[in-house]
Amino acid sequence: MKKIAVVGTGYVGLVTGVCLAEIGHDVTCIDVDQEKIDLLKSGKSPIYEPDIEELISKNVASGNLRFSLETQDAYEVDVIYIAVGTPQKKDGSADLQFVEEVAKRIAHRVKNDVVVVTKSTVPVGTNHFILKMIQEHLQAEVRVDIASNPEFLREGSAIYDSFNGDRIVIGVENDRAALILEEINKPFNIPIFKTDIRSAELIKYAANAFLATKISFINEIASICEKVGANVEDVSMGMGKDQRIGSQFLNAGIGYGGSCFPKDTNALLHIANEAGYQFQILSSVVKINETQKSVLIKKAKERLGTFHGKKIALLGLSFKPNTDDMREAASIDISNQLVEEGANIIAFDPVAKNAAKKILHPTIQYVDCIKEAIQDADAVFILTEWKEIVHFPITNYVKLMKHPIIFDGRNCYHLEEISQHSIDYYSIGRTTSKGIDR
């Protein structure tokens, strides 16, 4: 068992701290936000993530997990994980101000030898920058080693991913740090890939950029499918059965969002530009994703003619299911354009309603069930493939809407089933269904 401090109780920090406690380590999660610490001490999570509150309660009760503001005692540990935010700057680069602040606080407060592990997604060279910052401000004669341990968690399944990951990447520059991190992570029983620090830093960006590329690629294929009469789901399935390609991240839709892909693709572009390299493929990936957000709007305009005075139901607001994260969600751009063009919007999301209210246009109305959202609607936009939406009876659209018109940005329904109903159905990369009884 190691004594560990995790600095930052956002998405990455909280999940990391809770899961390290679950495998037996003595973990203190540190934050400067009093309100957040008080919430966590009460057993509540500031983020929506399945199972996390149960694990918080369990490990607080066992004594493995505690939450603290910045104190001297909180840093009297063997290992310190840096898990603060690295938001995107206007030029696409990562803002390291919070990382720098943590480095200085570590330097002022550590009194014993320690390994500082960067969990935050940071540009190549950041770990050595952190070490330099710490060494410049150290108040005690102690040994500080650094390591990069990037996370590969999917929002909505982060707890599962922590215990069932494909690999744990560790970037180190000496055996001491490597042995300590290997010991910490051994209970996860996940293969450990050890490399140098700069390579570990780049692995996270490269992995996310590649997955984003798969998404933009299949969205381009979807556009071709619509023009030539093919079905993108069949094309995707046929591609995915090739083990060299794989089926994951080959679902056509209205683009990627969230906290990672948009930020990390732009950050990698910035890293490449700073290194004097033009990353042409990734530039195209980013442009395609921005364009993809407008696909449903274009389809709807062609069908409806105008949005002015129309009642439009938005089903799903978060960037993906099982999270309340609204960062870079397609619902932001789509709802803004609909409002600008005079639509009256009523929205449903099973989890992200409160988060959406802080971001989306104030004229948008929110309801607590799909039936209420689609009642007498002129059209429905499906923006997130929540299970509540995927399993919603199709017959209800016919019963409740003025004239059932659905623009499905996530291909939630099977064309064969839709075709049995009097619904105009527009999806991504598939033929349009005009329903029956027309």
N, C-alpha and C positions, 0 to 999 in steps of 0.2 A: 504493500500500500504506500502511495506517495501523498504528501501534502501538496495540494495544488490550488492555485488561485486562477480564476478565469476573470479577466477584466473586460467588462461589457456584457450586459444581459439582454442584448438584442437577440435576433433569431439564432445566429451562429453560436454566440456565447452561452445562451441559456441551454440550448440543446446539448452543446458540448459539455457544460458543467453537469447537467443532470445525468447524462449517459456515463460520464467518468465516475460519478458518485455511484451509479447503479452497478458498476463492475468492481466496486469496493474501495475506491480512493476517497481520501478526505478532501472535500472540495469546498472552497469558498468562492461564491460568485460576487464580484465587486462591481458597483456602479456608482456614478455621481448623482443619479436621479433618486432623490428621497422617496418620491411617490411610487416609483417602480419597485424599489427595495421593500417598501411597506406592503405593496401588493403581493410580492413574492413571499414575504414572510407570512402573509395570511393564507398562503396556499394557492393563490390565483396567478395565472400566467398573463403577462402583458401581450403575448402573441397567441394566435390560434394555431394549435398544432395537436392533432389527435394523440391522446394518451399522456401528454406532457404533465398535466396537473396531477394525475395519479402518481407519476414517478416523482414529482416534486414532494408530494405529501409523504410518500413511502420513504424517501431518502432523508428528508428532514427528520422524520420520526426515528430513523435508525441512527442519526447523528453523522451520517456521511456528507450531508449537504447543508450549507448555511448561506445566508445572503448578508452582505455588508456594504456600507458606504466606505469611502476611502479612509482607511486607518493604517497606522503603522503595523499593528498585529496582523492585518489581513495579508501583508506581504512577507510574513515570516514562514515561507514555504520552500519546497524543493524545486517546484516548477511553476512558472507563470505563463499562462496562455493569454495572448493579446487577441481579443475578438471584438474590437470596436469597428464602427462603420468606416468605409472608405468611399464616400459618395463621389459621383461623377462631377467633374468641373465642366465648365462650358466648352473647353477645348477637347473634351473626351477623356482626359487624364484622370487618374484617381487622386482624390483629395486626401492627403496623409496627415492632416492637422491633428486628428484624434489619436492616431498612432504615435505621432511625435509627443503629444502630451503624456501619453501613457509611458513612453520610454523615459521621459524626464522624471515622472513620479516613481517609476521603478528605481531609477538611479538614486533618488533622494531617500528611499525607504528600505531597500534591501540591506540586510545586515549579515547575510550568510551566502555561501556559494549557491548559485541558482542557474537553471536553464530557462531562457526566455523563448517561448514557442509562438510563432506568428500563425494564427488561425485565420485572421482576416485575409481577404483576397487583395494582394498588394503587387505592384509592379516589380519586375526583376531588379534586384539590387537593394530592395527595401530592408531586408533583414540585416544586411551589412550597415545600412544607414542607421537602423535601430541600435545595433551594437555600438556604433560610433557615438551616437547620442548618449547612450547609457554611460559609456566610458568617460565622456567629457564631463558628466555631471555626477559621477559616483561620489558618495559621501563616506564610503567605507572601503577597506581593502578586502574585496571579495572577488571571487572568480565568476564571471558571467559568460555563459555559452549561449549561442543562438541556434535556432532550428526553424525550419519551415514545415508546417503540417497542414496543407490546404484541405478544406472541406469539400465534399462532393454530395451534399445533402439536397434532396428535393423537398421543397416546401409541400407540406401535406403528408409526407411520408418520411420525415427526417429521423424520427425515433427508429423506425424500421430500418432505414438506411444505415444508421449508426451501428446496428448490430448485424447487418446483413450486407455490408458493402463489398464491392469487388476487390478493393485494395485500400491500404492505408499508405499514403505517400509521406515519406520523411526525408527532408533535406537537411543535411548536417555537414559540419566540417571537421568533426573529431569523433573518436570512438566513445568518449564519455557521454556526450549528448545522445549519440545513437543508442547506446545501451539503456540509458534512462528512458528514452521514448519507446524503445522496443518493450521494455518492462511494463511501462504504463499501458500500452495498447495490447499486450499479449492476451488479456482476458476476452477481448473482442473475438479472438480466433479468426481473424481476417488476415489474408496475406499482406505482408509489409514490403513495400518497395522502397529501398533506400537509395538515395542519390545525393548529388551536391545541392547546395542551397538554391543557386540560380535556376537550375533545372526544375526543382520542385516548385519554385515560384511560377515558372512558365507553364508547367503542366496544367495547372488549374485553368489558366486563360485558354490554352490550346484545346483542352477538353471541351469547355463550354463553347468556344468558337466553332469547333467541329460539329457539335450537336445543333447549334444554331444554323450551321450550313446545311445540315440534313433537312431541317424544317423549311428553310427558304427554298431548297432544291425541290422538295416535294410540292411546295406551293406553286412553283413555276410549272412543274409537270401537271398540276391540277388545271392550270390555265390552258395548257395545251390540250388536255383531256376534254375540256368544255368545247374547244374549237373543232376537235376531230371526232367527237362522239364516243370517247372512251370513258371508263370509270376509274377514277384515281384510286379508289380503294382496292380494286383488283390489281391495278398496276403496282401499288405499294406492297400488296401482299406477295405478288410475284417477285418483286425486287427483294423483299425482306427474307424470303426463303433462301436466298443466297447467303451463306454464312459469312462471306466476305463483307456483306453489307449490313445484314441484321434488320429486324423490323422496328426497333425502337426509334422514336422521333421521326417517323415517316407518316405521320397523320396530317393530312392537309387541313388547313383551317384559315384563321384570320391573323396568323402571325404569333410570334412569341412575345412574352412580356416578363414581368416580375423584376426581382432585384438583381438577378445575375446575368442573364443572357444580354440584355441591352447594354448594361454597364460594362460587362467584361469584353464584349466584342469591340465596343468603342475604346476601351482601355488598351486592348491588344493592338488595335489600329494605331493608337498614339505611341505605344511602345515601338512598333515597327517603324513609324515615321521618324521617331527620335533616333532610331538606329540607322536611318537612311535607307529604309527598305519600303517599297510600295506594295502593300498587301492587297492586290487587286481582287482576289476572290472574296475576302472578307468585306471589302468595301461594297461589293455587289450584294452580299448577304444582308447587310444593314439596309441598303436602299430597297431591296425586295421586300424586307419585312415592313418597312414604313408604308410601301405601296399596298401591301396585302391588307392593311387595316381598313382601307377604303373600298375593298371589293364588295362588301355587302351594301354599302351606301350606293354604289354604282348600280347594282342589280335592282335595288329598291326604287331608285329614281326612274329606271327604265320601266318598271312595272307600275309604279304609282303616279308618276308624272311630277308630283309635288308632295312635299311633306307638310306644307302649310295647313294648319288646322287638323292634321291627322293625329289620331291617338295611336301611339307606338308603344308596344310593350317590350321592354328589355328583360330577357331572362338570363341571369348570370351576370355578375359585375366584376368579380375578382379575376385576376389574370389566368387562373387555373382553378380546378376544383380542390376542395379540402384545405383551403387557406382563405384568410380575409385580406390578403395582400393585394393592394390596388396599384402597386407601382408598375407603370408602363402597361396597364391593362388596356385591351382593345376598347373596352367600354368608355374610356375617357374620350378618345378622339371621335368615336362614333356618336356618343351622346352629345358632345359639343356641336358637331355638325348638324345633327338633327334639331337641336334647340335653335341654332342659328338660322335654320331654314323654316322655323315656325311650327315644329312638331310639338305635341303635348306628350310627354314621356311619363310612363308609369313603370316602375322597375321592381324586380324581385331578385333577391339573392339570399340563400339560406343562412349565410354567415357574415358576408361582407357589407351588410347594409350600413352599419354605423361608420365603418371606414370609408364607404363610398360617399356618405353625406358630407364628409370633410373635403372631398375632392371634386365631386361632380357638380354640375350647375344647380343652383338653389331652387330652380323651378321644378326640378324632377320630383315626382311623387313616389313614395316607397310603400309596398304592401308586403304582407307576410305569407302570401300563398300565390301559386301560379294561377289558379282560377280567377282570383281577384285581378291579377295583372292583365290577363287576356280578355276579360269581360268587355264585350263591345269594341275591342281594339280593331283598328284598320289593318294593322300588320304586327307581326312578332319578329323580333331579332333575337336569336339564340347566340349568346356570346361566351358562355362558359358551360362545359359539359358536366354540370353537377348531376349526381345520380337521380336527384329529385326531378330533374328536367328530362333526362334520358328515359326514365321509367314513367313519365307522365302520360296518361292515356291519350292517344291521338284523337279519339272521339270527342274529347273535351274541347279541342280547338273548333271542331265543327259546331258543337252545341253553343259555345259561348261567344265566338267572334262574329262580327258583322258579316264578313266574307273571308273565310280562312286563308290568310296569306302568311307564309312563314319564310323567313330568311335565316337559314341555319348556318352559322359560321363555324360549327364544330361537327357537322355531319352526324348528328345525334340519332337520326332515325333511318331505318332501312327503307330504301326506295320501294321495295315490293309492298311493304305495309302501307306506306304513304299513298301509293297508287290506288289503294282500295277505298280511299276516302275523297270527299269533295274538298280538296285542299290544293292551293297553289303553293308549291314547295320548291324553294331555291336553295341549293347547297353549294359546296365547294368541290369543283372537279368532277361533278356528276351531272347527268341529264336533269333538266327541269321537269318536275311532275305537275301537270295541270289538273290532276285529280280526275274525277268522274262526274257524270251528270252535268256536263258543260254544254 
